[in-house]
Amino acid sequence: MKRIFIATAIMAVCGGAISLAACTPEPRETPPTPANEETTDFTLAPYPVRLRADASLERITAPQSGYFDTGSWQIADDAPGERLITLALPGSNDITAAHWRLGTSQDAKAVSNCLKLPPNGHSQPTVHIDDHDFQAFTLNDAGMSHFQQVTGYRAVIDDTCYAIDLIVNGTRGEVYDPPREPPFSSDHAMQRLREINDGLSLQ
């Protein structure tokens, strides 16, 4: 009788252990911590402007010239202004280049015309950048195998016109023999350039 009782007890304990193990969830794998993206901070004095951007972007300091864009402070360069910074996507070349540019002006004419659409510009919904409302527009040009796509943002803050231009331009690769492939698509480039806006501080 004692032997039967002991055997029954052992079976109960083991059964409980088995049941407990079955009910206990397996430990979850801890997801890997994403690597921190390297960034570069820019302070663009004398304006209260700071920019934190992907460190892979190249700052362009040399004068620029192109089939459409002259590298001035904004696309519609109809008044004096200052180009604060131009950043290029890695891989930009003579086939396709992508630039993010910030320009400013306190010239009375520039401030007065700041929110006016440039020639051939198409108005887009207002965009919020660093809690400021920016008038947005798009602009496309093409000619002699060259092309240019622009998304622009304009705002007047403290009597200063701020002009942000996202520019993708270049030459049609199919005109070469043999044809040349662009380093990135225009859509991909524009998406990368828009992301730069998130690191901009205007206060």
N, C-alpha and C positions, 0 to 999 in steps of 0.2 A: 504494500500500500504506500509506504514511504517512497519507494522507487518510482511508482506511477506519479505521485505528487511532484517529486523533484523533476522528472522528465517533462511533466506538463508545465511547470514553472519556467524551465529552461526554454521550452518552445514558445511560451508567451513572451518572455523577454526578447528572444531572437526575432519573433514576429514583429514585436513593437519596434525593434531596431530597424528591421527591414522597412516597415511602414514609414518610420520617421525619415529614413534616408530617401525614400521615394517622394516624400512630400517636401523635402528641403530643396529649393531651387539651386541649380548649379551657379557658381559665381560667374558674373558677367565679366567679359574681357574689358579692361579699361581702354577706351579709345585713345589712339595716339594723340599727343598734344601737337597741334599744328605749329610748324616752324614760324617764328615771327618774321614778317616781311620786313626787309631792311628798308629804311626810309631816310630821306634827307630833309632837313629843315632849312627853309629860306626865310630871311627877314628882309623885306623889300623897302627899306627906308628911302626917302623921308616919310613915306606913307605908312599908316598903321596896318600894314599887310604882312601876314605870315602865311607860309605855305609848307605843308608837310606832304612830300611826294615820294613815290616809289624810287628807290635809289638807282634802279636800272635806267631811268630816264636820263637823257643827255641834255645838259643845259647848253643852249646855243647862244654864244656871245658875239660871234662874227656877224657882220652885215649880211642880210639875206636879200636875194633877188630871185625872181621866178617869172614864168610866163604870165601868171595872173597876179600873184601877191608880191609886194616889195618888202615885206618884213617890217612894215612900219608899226605904229602903236595900235592900229586897228585897220580892219578891212576898208572902211570908208574913211580914208585919210583926208578929210576936208578941213582940218584945223590942227594947230600944234598940239602935240601930246608926247608922252614918253612911254616907250616900251619897257616895262619892268622886268619881264622874264619870258623866255621862250624855252619850252621843253620838247624834245623829240622822242618819239617811241623808238626803242631799240630795233635795229634792222632797217630803219628808214634809209632809202637810197634814191637814185635818180629815177627809178621806175615808179615807186610810190613812197611818199614821205608823209608823216603825220606829226603835226605840231600843236601844242597847247600854248596859247599866248595870252598874256595879261598886259594891258596897256591902260594908262590913266591920263587924264587931262583936267586942268582947272581953267583952261581957256574958256572965256565966256561963250564963244560960238560953239565950241565942242560940247559944253554942258547943255546949251540950249538945244542942240541937235542930237544929243546922246541917245534918246529913245526913238529917233526916227529910223525907219527901215532903210538900209542901203539900197541902191538900185538893184532891181531883180530879186530883192529879198522877200521871203515869205514868212509872215508872222506865225509864231508858235505860241502855245500856252505859256503863261508866266511860270518861271522856275524859281525855287527858293534855294539860295546859296548862302550859307552861314546866316540864316534868318533874315536875309534881305531878298526883296523881290527883284528879279531880273527879267526884263523883256527879252524873249528869245526869238530867234529867226533862223531860217535855213537859206542857203544860197548855193546854186550849182552853176558852174561855168564849164564850157568845153570849146575846143578849137585847135586845129592843126595837130591832132593826135594828143593834145594835152587836156587834162581835166582837173577840176578843183571842186571839192565839196566843203562847205563851211557850215558850222553851227555856231551862232554867235549869241552872246548874252550881254545886255547893257543895263546899267543902273546908275542913278545919280545918288551919291551918298556924301553928305557934308560938303556940298558944292563941288564935288569931284565926279567926273564921268569915269566909270570903270567899264572897260571893254574886255571881255573874254572871248577869244576866237579859237575854235577847234577846227583845224585845217588839215584836210587830206588832199594831196595833189600829186601830180606826176604825169607820166607818159603812158599811153596804151602799149602794153608789152607786145602785142601782136604785130606792131609795125617794125619790129626788129627781125633780123634774119640771122640765126634762128630766133623764134619768139622767146621773150624773157618773162619769167614768172614774177609777180609782185611779192614782196616779203610778207604781206598780210592783206586781207580783204579790207575794203573801205568800211564795211559794217563793223568788223572786229576792231579796227583802228578807232572809229568813232566811239565805240563802247569804252575802250581803254581811256580815251581822252576825257570822256564824261566823268569817269571815276576820279580824275584828278581834282575836279571841282569840290569833292568831299573834303579835301585837305586844306581848303582855302579859308583863311580867317581875315576879316576886314574890320577888325575892331581892337 
